[in-house]
Amino acid sequence: MGAKIKGLLPLAVTAAVLVFLWVEIALNFTFHWVTVADLGIGIGLPQLFHLTAPAAFVTWGFYFAAGTGKIGFQKAACGSVIGAVFGLLLMLIGPNVAKFPDFWGLSVTALGLAFLLIIGMALSDLWYVPAAFGGFASIVFWWTATGLDRWSVGGGGTGNTTAALGDTTTAGAGAFGGVLSTPVIWVFVSVTVSLLAGCVLGLLHTTITAKITPKTGQ
């Protein structure tokens, strides 16, 4: 067991450092560095484009599941982007089938998209379904957290200003009293960029680990 732990130390140390850096950068980017205005509560109002810290961990994991290296990176990146596009289709189509407060329109749309997502495997090995489902899930998760724009009319907020945030009719239904309210297109862009960041983090993880791992006999 001791030998196994020693062998895992370079991988663990690299993971710890990269996780720290990503969380520090993503959250500060969203709530401190690139914001619309200071909310007076210690954080700022995020821009419509922001980094979604959890999404990167999804693709980081699928990078390893896909075998790491160039192939792992390609499969995780392509699969997650495909899933994100399908998530965008859900956000665009679902609310046209049935709006608030009925969820069946989203459920029926998701049914059709899930079918197509699996059938797509026949097109290419890069249509990596595990990462695709991860990308799709990340979009749905962040769409829910940011107010379910389009399904809930005005759920993504209006104007993205402190004045709009202070008015219940324009604040949106996003988390933290509307602070995270985000229109559909920016949910897609923000999550997709963060998913791809996770692929880069995975590649950095294995590359750095290989560099710092002692060679046999050393």
C-alpha positions, 0 to 999 in steps of 0.5 A: 500500500505504501508503494502505491501511495508513493506512486500516486503522489505526483498525480495527487500533488498535481491535481491538488495544485491545478484544482486550487488554481482553477477554483481560484481563477474561475470564482474570482473571474466570475465574482471579482475580476470581470464583473458589471458592478460591485453589489456592496456585499463583497462580490460583484454582479457577474458579466453575462459571460462567466466561468462555471467552476463545476463544469471543468471537473466534469470534462477533467474526469472524462479526459481520464475515462477516455484514456488521457493523452491526445485521444483522451483530450479529443474525445472529452473535448468533442464529446462535451461540446456535442453534449453542450450543443444538445443542451442548447437545443433543449433550452431553445426547443423545450420552452416552445413545447410547453412553458412555465409551470409545465415541465413536460415540454422539457421532458419530451424534448430531452427524450428525443435529444437523448435518443439522437445523442446515442445514435450519434455514436455511429458517426465517429469515435470522437462522438464520446457519449460519456462526455456528451452526457456530461456536457449535456448535464452541465448545461442543464445544471447551469441553466437551472441555477441561472433561472431557466431562461425562456422556459420561465419568462424573464428567468435569465434576467433583463439588462444585467445591471444593478438597477435591474437586479433590484427590481423583481420584474427584471432580476430574473430567477437565477441563484442568489436573488437573481445575481446569477440570472443568465440568458440561454445563449450565455449559459451555453457559451459560459459552460462550453468554455468551462468544459473545454477548460476542464479538458485542458486541465486534464491534459496539463494534469497528466503532462505535469505528472509525467514530468515530475514523476521519478524515473524507475531506479531514481 
